[in-house]
Amino acid sequence: MKPLFVARWTGSGKQVFAMFALALCAAVAQAQQSIGNTLTTNKALENNQMLESTNKNYKAVMQGDGNFVVYRAPSTFIWASGSNGPRAANGKLVMQGDGNVCITTAANGNVWCNFSNGPVGNYFLILRDSGDLEVYNGTPANTAAATLVWTTLLDPNYYANRYADLKQAFGSDARRLMDHWVVYGRFEGRSPKNGISDEGR
């Protein structure tokens, strides 16, 4: 394997530093492999692979520490699964055929899921150009017929606390709050997250 660079100490210190910086950037790029913006049924995002939005402004990385994290380019934190730790380390993210997105390891099985499960069928996870992750029942080839079942656009705690009727009906049940916004709330113009109005998805 050829080295990324060879330091030639006959040059100036600035030249050597510039070569080192370029090599470091190349190593980081190699460490995070993009597979596009979509993960389909029974496909996996392996350790240090990522989804990348089509506009290249966002990436969702399956990190080696077990955390699945969305960043705005180059490295601004947007959202995380919060699953980092010894049990999830070196895990992979799977778009399951029941609609669940789960982080799994050989030793511990599923260590984190988003609880978007439904009837067995075709599902896909997509990273939008807005930085939102979304799960749909359907196929990317026919997105017009696909049904939204889960999104990081919704903050369940905010949603419940903003709307008293939902707080009374669902309490802090994140799954039921998600289901309500997906089926009803977004069409009623209810805000899914602090500072963000409905985007019509």
C-alpha positions in Angstrom: 0.0 0.0 0.0 1.5 3.4 -1.0 1.7 6.0 1.8 -0.6 9.0 1.6 2.4 11.3 1.5 6.1 11.3 2.0 7.5 14.2 4.1 10.5 15.8 2.4 12.2 17.9 5.0 14.1 19.9 2.4 11.0 22.0 1.9 9.6 24.7 4.1 7.7 24.0 7.3 4.5 25.4 5.7 4.8 23.0 2.8 5.2 20.0 5.1 2.3 21.1 7.3 0.1 21.5 4.2 0.9 18.0 2.9 0.1 16.6 6.4 -3.3 18.4 6.4 -4.2 17.1 3.0 -3.2 13.6 4.1 -5.4 13.9 7.2 -8.4 15.0 5.1 -7.9 12.1 2.8 -7.8 9.7 5.7 -11.1 11.1 7.1 -12.8 10.9 3.7 -11.7 7.2 3.4 -13.0 6.4 6.9 -16.6 7.6 6.1 -17.9 5.9 3.1 -21.1 7.3 1.5 -23.7 4.8 0.2 -26.0 7.5 -1.1 -29.0 9.1 0.7 -31.2 6.0 1.0 -31.1 2.7 3.0 -33.6 0.1 1.8 -35.2 -3.0 3.4 -32.8 -5.4 5.0 -29.8 -3.3 4.0 -27.2 -2.2 6.5 -25.1 0.9 7.2 -21.8 -0.6 8.5 -19.4 0.9 10.9 -18.1 4.3 9.5 -20.5 4.2 6.5 -22.9 7.1 6.0 -25.9 8.3 4.2 -25.3 11.6 2.4 -28.0 14.1 1.3 -28.2 14.8 -2.4 -27.2 18.4 -1.8 -24.1 17.2 0.1 -25.0 19.5 3.0 -25.8 16.7 5.5 -24.4 13.3 6.4 -25.8 10.5 8.8 -22.8 8.5 10.1 -22.9 5.1 11.7 -20.0 5.8 14.1 -17.6 3.2 15.6 -18.8 4.1 19.1 -22.3 2.9 18.3 -23.9 6.3 17.8 -25.9 7.1 14.6 -25.4 10.9 14.1 -26.6 13.5 11.6 -24.1 16.3 10.9 -24.4 19.4 8.8 -21.3 19.9 6.7 -18.6 20.0 7.7 -19.2 18.8 11.3 -22.1 20.6 13.0 -24.2 18.2 15.2 -27.9 18.0 14.2 -29.3 14.7 15.7 -28.2 11.5 17.3 -29.6 8.1 18.3 -27.8 8.4 21.7 -26.8 4.8 21.5 -23.1 5.2 21.9 -21.5 2.9 24.5 -19.8 -0.5 24.9 -22.9 -2.5 23.9 -23.4 -0.7 20.6 -19.7 -0.2 19.7 -18.8 -1.3 16.2 -22.5 -2.0 15.5 -24.4 -1.6 12.2 -27.6 0.2 11.4 -30.3 -2.0 9.7 -33.5 -1.0 7.9 -35.6 -3.9 8.9 -38.5 -5.4 7.0 -40.9 -4.6 9.8 -40.2 -0.8 9.5 -37.8 -0.5 12.4 -34.5 1.1 12.1 -32.1 -0.7 14.5 -28.5 -0.7 15.6 -27.4 -4.2 16.0 -24.2 -6.1 17.0 -23.2 -9.7 16.7 -22.8 -10.0 20.5 -25.8 -8.1 21.8 -28.4 -8.2 19.0 -30.5 -5.0 18.7 -29.3 -2.4 21.1 -31.3 0.6 19.8 -34.4 0.9 17.6 -36.5 3.9 16.5 -39.8 2.0 17.1 -41.3 2.7 13.7 -42.3 -0.9 13.3 -45.4 -1.9 11.4 -46.6 -4.6 9.0 -43.8 -6.6 7.3 -43.1 -5.1 3.8 -40.8 -2.7 2.0 -39.4 0.2 3.9 -36.6 2.7 3.3 -34.7 5.3 5.4 -33.8 8.5 3.6 -31.7 11.5 4.5 -33.4 14.6 3.1 -31.7 17.7 1.9 -33.2 19.5 5.0 -31.1 17.1 7.2 -34.2 15.2 8.4 -34.1 11.4 8.5 -37.4 9.8 7.4 -38.7 6.2 7.2 -41.2 5.3 4.5 -43.3 2.3 3.9 -42.8 1.7 0.1 -39.9 1.8 -2.3 -37.6 4.7 -3.4 -38.6 3.8 -7.0 -42.1 4.9 -6.3 -41.9 7.6 -3.7 -45.2 9.2 -4.6 -47.0 6.0 -3.3 -44.8 5.7 -0.2 -46.2 6.4 3.3 -44.2 8.4 5.9 -44.0 6.4 9.2 -41.2 8.2 11.2 -39.1 11.3 11.0 -36.4 13.1 13.1 -38.2 16.3 12.2 -40.6 15.7 15.1 -39.6 16.3 18.7 -42.2 14.3 20.7 -41.6 16.2 24.0 -42.1 19.5 22.3 -45.1 18.3 20.4 -46.8 17.0 23.5 -46.0 20.1 25.6 -47.1 22.6 22.9 -50.5 21.0 22.3 -52.6 20.3 25.5 -55.0 18.0 23.7 -52.1 15.7 22.6 -50.5 15.8 26.1 -53.8 14.7 27.6 -54.4 12.0 24.9 -50.9 10.5 24.7 -48.9 11.8 27.6 -45.2 11.2 26.8 -45.7 8.2 24.6 -43.2 9.1 21.8 -44.5 6.4 19.4 -48.1 7.5 19.6 -47.1 11.2 19.3 -45.1 10.3 16.2 -48.0 8.4 14.7 -50.3 11.4 15.4 -48.1 13.9 13.7 -47.4 11.6 10.7 -51.1 10.8 10.1 -52.8 14.0 11.3 -50.7 16.8 12.8 -48.6 17.7 9.7 -51.8 18.1 7.7 -53.4 20.2 10.5 -50.4 22.6 10.4 -49.1 21.6 13.9 -45.5 22.4 14.5 -43.3 19.3 15.0 -40.3 21.0 16.6 -39.4 24.3 18.4 -38.8 27.0 15.8 -39.8 24.8 12.8 -43.2 25.0 11.1 -44.8 22.1 9.2 -42.9 21.3 6.0 -45.8 19.4 4.4 -44.1 16.0 4.5 
